[in-house]
Amino acid sequence: MTNSEKDVIAAIATPHGRGAISCIRLSGAGSVETAKKVTEGFDGKSHALMVNCKFSSKVRDKIMAVAFLGNKSYTGEESVELYFHGGKYLTEQALLCILDAGARMAEAGEFTRRAFMNGKIDLTQAEGIGDLIDADSMLALDSAYEQSEGKTRKTIDEIYNQTVTAAAKAEVSIDYPEEDVQEQTNEETVKDIDDALENIRKELKGYNGGRIKREGLRVVLTGKTNAGKSTLFNTLLGEDRAIVSDEEGTTRDAVEEKMIYRGCAFVLVDTAGLRETDSKAEKMGIERSIREAKEADVVIRVVRKKEQISGKTVDENTVIVLNSCKSFISEEQNGSNGIIVLNAKTGEGAEKLKEKLYEISKFKTQSGGSVNNARQYAALKVAEESLERAKIAVNTLTADCVCADLREALDSLGSVTGKNPSDSVIDEIFSKFCVGK
């Protein structure tokens, strides 16, 4: 980021195009004075007013103006929001006048970045705000809101404070090297490290559930060629997304699409059929099918005949679908033992499969932690490794070595919330936001 953080910034905060209302947001010391230059009757107080807006010294629209003074704004600094009638040309001309009045164009995510820099939010809350915008299911929305409200920050802060306590006691061993003091301090230090490790491992264990809440349950359809995978894929989605043909090897590459069912998101992946082939392209598709299955949260194995089920491995992450016109088990038994009978072409029985996937999603997410993205997870893994080394070092190495490992753990934990973030991490997070957010 090259522009000054003291500038008054401005941007259109609503989607471009025609609508009932459009909003231009300003932030930074001097926002009120800048807004006064393009309005009549705006007093800059922290309440809403209906005022005239002037373009090129002539009134062009009657708008609502709202001032946010001090740290009461989203960004934690003086801000103004101007609400226009939602015309594309009208809003763009208003923005040009505001820029002519002394503001500069905001960069992508700069409003939220300023909220972070001004201490209104931490990095996990910023990520939660981004997830709120991107959420496409009720489960993802709930998870994003909790993170935006500081759930992850509170969890990480607790672990951070436990590590600080351990580090302080390790420092005591350096300052007071007497044997009796050191022995007692070492015991207390190990306990504090164990407490921090317990909480970290709880979050790492719950990461998968948190990720599924945020991204959706990844469901990969596998099976032999012409088992009906693509037909089932289309039936579950309710649209013809994958090409269906009687010709073997039609699907050469993985096709991915999201399905929402009962407030949960499911990322469905249709893959190439498994068979012996001389086609180089088809072999590549089959290799990718195998990789996709390994990375899936749930694998659906689609078969055509009852005999093909024999010997198939069924576990909590596997569902076998018998794609058949005739059921060989009763309706009451359908879905038991991880086996679903359905007709992919007509859709009969597909609801039973959706319910099964919903149950799996519910089970996997009920113990989901507050950490839910790869950045946070990676930082926690580094902190865990550093704490494990520190615990061993307490009784085998000098206190200086213990402190070095604990400082490394603190650096990793601090990077999650933004206590000591690198510029590259900050740039990466806020570059994902649109201009005006």
N, C-alpha and C positions, 0 to 999 in steps of 0.2 A: 504494500500500500504506500503510495508516494505522496498523496495529498495530505494537507494538514488536518489533524483531528480537531482543530479549533475553528475550522471553516463552518459557515452555515451551509448545510447541505439540503437539497430538495430533490424530490422524485415523485412520480405518479405512483400511488400505493395500491391502486385498483387495476384490474385487468384492462388492457387496451381494447377499445371498441365502444360500441353504443350500449348505453345502459341507463338505469334510473339515476344513479349517482356515481360520480367519480371523486377521488380524493387525492390531494397533493399534500405530502407531508414535508415539513421543514424541521430541522434540528440543529442545535448549536446556539451559543450565546449570540444574540442579535436576530434570532428568528422572528421575534415579535416586530422589531423595527423593519425588518425586510417585508413582512406581511402587510404592515401599515402602508408601505409604499404602493401597494397594488390594490388597496381597499379603501373604502370610505366608512368611517364610523367604528372601526375596530380599535378597541381600547387596550387590548393585550391582557385583559384580566382572565383568570382561569375559569371562564364559563363560556357557554355557546352564545353566539350572536348572529343574527341575520344581517348581513352587510352587503354593500355593492362592491363588485370587483371591477377594476379598471384595466382595460388593455389599451395601451397607447393613449393614455389620458382620457379615454372614453369608457363609460360604464358598459360592460358587455354581458354581465350575468349577476344575479342576486344569489349570494352563497351563504353557507353557514361557516363561521370561523370559530375554532376552539383553540385556546392557549393552554399549554401545560407548563407551569412555572417550576423552576428548580428541579429537584429530583423526582417530581411527581409524574414525569412522563415515562414513556416506554424506554427511552434511551438514557434516562437519568440526567438529562440536561434540558434547558429551555427548548420547547418545541411548539409548533403550531400545525394544526391540520385544517385544511380548507376543502369544503365539500361543494362541488359544482354539480350542475345538471350534467348527466353522463354522456356528453357528446365527445367523440374522438378529437375532432378539430378544436373544439372549444377548450378541452383540457390541455391539449398540446400547446395552444397559444398562451394559455394561462401560465403554464410551466415556463415558457420562453420569457414571459414578462417577469416572473419571479427570479429567473436566472439573471436577467438584465438588471434586476434590483439589487444584486450583490451576492446571491446564493450561487453555489456550484452544484453540478449534477452529482448525486450520490453514486457511489460504487455499489456493486452487487453485495448485499448483506451488510452494508455499512451502518444502517440504523441498529441492527441487532449487535453488530460488532461494538458500537459505541455503548450499548447497554452492558455488554461484558466489560469493556474498558472502564466504565463508570461504576462498576460493582453492583449493578442491578441484577445480574444473572451470572452464573458460572458457565463453563463450556458444556457441561452435561445438560444444563437447562437450554442453552442455545441449540444443542442437538435435538432436544425435546421439542422445541418450537418448530424446527425444520421438519421433524417427524409429524407434528400436528398438521402441517400443511400438506404433507405427502400421504397421510393416512388414508387408506381406502377400505378399512373395515372397522367395526366398533371395537374389536379387540386391540387393533393398532392405535385407535384413537385414545382409548383408556390408558394404554401404556405410554403414549406420547405425552398425554396430559400429566400423568404422574411424574414423568421425568422433567417436564417443563416447570413443574411446581417444586422441584428440588428433592425428589425421593432419592435419586442416585447420588446427588451431592451429599445428602445426610449420611448415606451408607458409607461413602468413601471418606468423608470427614471423620467418622467414628474410627475407621481403620487407621487413618492418618494420625489421629490423636493417640491411639494405642501405640503406634510406632514411635511417635515423639516421646512418649513416656519411657519406652524401652531405651531409646537413644540417650535420654537424660540420665537414666540409671547406669548405662554403660560409661557415660562421661564421669560419673562418680568414681568408678573403678580406676579411672586415670588419675583423678585428683586425690583420691584416698586409697593408695595401693595396699593398705594394711590387710593381712590375710583374712582376718575375721570379717571385716567390712566387705571385702571383695567377694567372699563366698556367699554372704547373704545377698549382696547386690546381684550377683550372677543368677541366683535362684529367681529373684524377682524379675530380672531382665528376661530370662527364658519364659517365665509365665506370661509376661506382656507380649513377647513375640508369638507365643502359642495362641494367645487371644486374637492377635491380628491375623495370624495364619488361618485360624478357624473361620473368621469372617470372610477372608479372601476366598478360601476354598468353597465356602457356601455360595458366594457370588459366581465363582467360576463354574460350579456345578449347575447353578440355575441359569447360566448364560444361554444355553440352548433354548430353554423355554422362553426367555426374554426375547431372543432373536426371532423365534417363531411368532410371538405376539406382534413384533414390529414388521417382519417381512412376509409372514405366512408360512404354513406348513408345506414343505417341498415334497411333492408327490410325483414319483417317476413311474410311468407305465412301461413294463417290459414284457417280453414274451416272444414266441416264435413268429415268423412271418405269417401274415393272414390270420392272426389270432383275434383280430378285431380291436387292436389298441387304438388306432386312429379314429375308428368309429365311436368307441367308448369315450375317447378324448373329446370329440365333437359333441357327443350326447351330454356329457357332464357340463360342458361350457354352454350348451344351448345354441351353438352356432357352428357353421362349417369352417373351422379354423385349419384343420389338417386335411391334406389330400387323401381321399379314400379310393382304393382301386383293388380289383381282384388280382392284379399282377403282383407277384411276390417282390419284395424289396422296394416298394414304392417310397416308403419313408427312408431317406438317406441321412437326414440330420435331425437333431433334437429340435422339437418345436415346443415353445414355452408360452403359457398363457395363465392369467390369474382368474380364479373363481372365488366368489364371495358366497358363503353359505352360513346362515344363522349367525351373522356378525363376525365370522372368522374368514380369514383369507387362506386360500390354497393355491400354491404355485404348481400347476399341472405341467408335466413334461412328457411329451410323446416321443418315443425313441424308435430307432431302427430295429426291425425284427431280427431275431437271432437265428442264424443258419450258416451252413457252409457255403461259401461263394468264392468265385474267382474275380469278382469285380473289386477293383482297388477302392473305388469310391464307397461301395457298400461296406467293405471291410472297415474303412475309416469310421463309417456311421455306427457299425457294431461296436467298435472299440470305444466310441463316445458313449454308447448306450451303457456299457459296462461301467465307465467312469461315473456317469450320471447316477446309476444305481448305488454306487458306493457313497456318493455324496448326499443321497436322498434322506429325508426324515422318514418317509414311508415309501416302500416299493409295492406297487400293484403288479402281480404276476398274472397276466391274462392267458387263459388256456381255453381250448375248444372242446376237449373231451375229458370225461371223468378220469380216464386212465392216466392222463398227463399230470394229475394231481399227486399221484403216488410218488413218494420219495421227495416231494417238494418241501423245503424247509419253511416252516411257518413260525414266526416269532412276533413280538409286540410291534415290530417295525415292518411287518410284511402282511399283505392282504392278498389272498388268491381269489381271482374272479373267474368263474366258469361262465364263459360267454356262450350260452346255449338257449335254444328255444324251449327245451324241456328240462324241468327241474328233477333232479334225482333225490332231493331231500325235501322235507316238508317246509312250509312257510315259517313255522315256528323255529325250525332249526337253521333257516337261512341266515347267515351272518355269524353263526357259531364257529368256533375253532378257526377264525380268520378266513373263512371261505364264504364268498358271496356268489349267488347264482343270479344272473340277469341276462337280458337280451340287449346287447349294445345298440342294435339297429333300431329297435322300437322304443328303447328306453325303459322297458319294463324291468323293475328291480333296481334301477339306477339310484332311486331315493334311498334304498337300503345301503348302498355303497357310500353315498354322501353322509348318511348318519354315522356309519362306521368311521369315516374320516374325521367327522366332527368329534366323535368320542375320543379318538386318538389325539386330536389337537387339544381338546379340553384337558386330557390327562397330562400331556407334555407341557402345557403352559401353566398348570395350576401351581407348580413349584418354581415358576420362572423368577429369576432374580431381577434386580433393578438395572444391572449392567446388560445392555442389549445390542451393542455394536462392536465391530472388530477392533476399533481403536481403543475403546475402553478395556476390552478383554485382553488385548496384547499388553497394555500397561500393567494390568493386574498380574499377568503371568510373570512379568519381569520383577514386580514387587514380591511375588511369592518366592521366586528363586533367590532373590536378595535376602529375604527374611530367613529362608532355609539355611543359607550360608552363614548368616549372622548367628543363628541358633547353634550351629556346629562350632563356630568360632569362639563362642562364649567360654567353652571349657577346653579349647584346644589352641587358640591363638591369643594374641594380645588384645587388650580393650580397643586399641586403635583400629585393628582389623574389624572388630565388631561394629564400631562406629561407622567405618567406611561402608560396610554392607547396609547398615541401617539408613545411612544418608542416601544410598542408591535406591533403597525401597521408598524413601520419602520423595525422592525426585520423581519416581514412576507414579506414585499415588497422586502427587501434586499435579502431574501432567494431565490426569483424568479430569480434574475440575478446573484447572487453569491457574494453579498457584504459581507455577513456573513454566508456562508454556513457551514453546519455540514459535518463532514467527511463521515457520512453514506450516505448523499444525493449525495455528489461528487462520492463516490464509486459506488452507484447505477446507476448514469447516465453514467459514463464512462465504467462500466463493460459490457454495452450493445454493445460497439464497438468491432470490431474484432482486433486481433493483427496486428499491422502495420498501424493502423489508429489513 
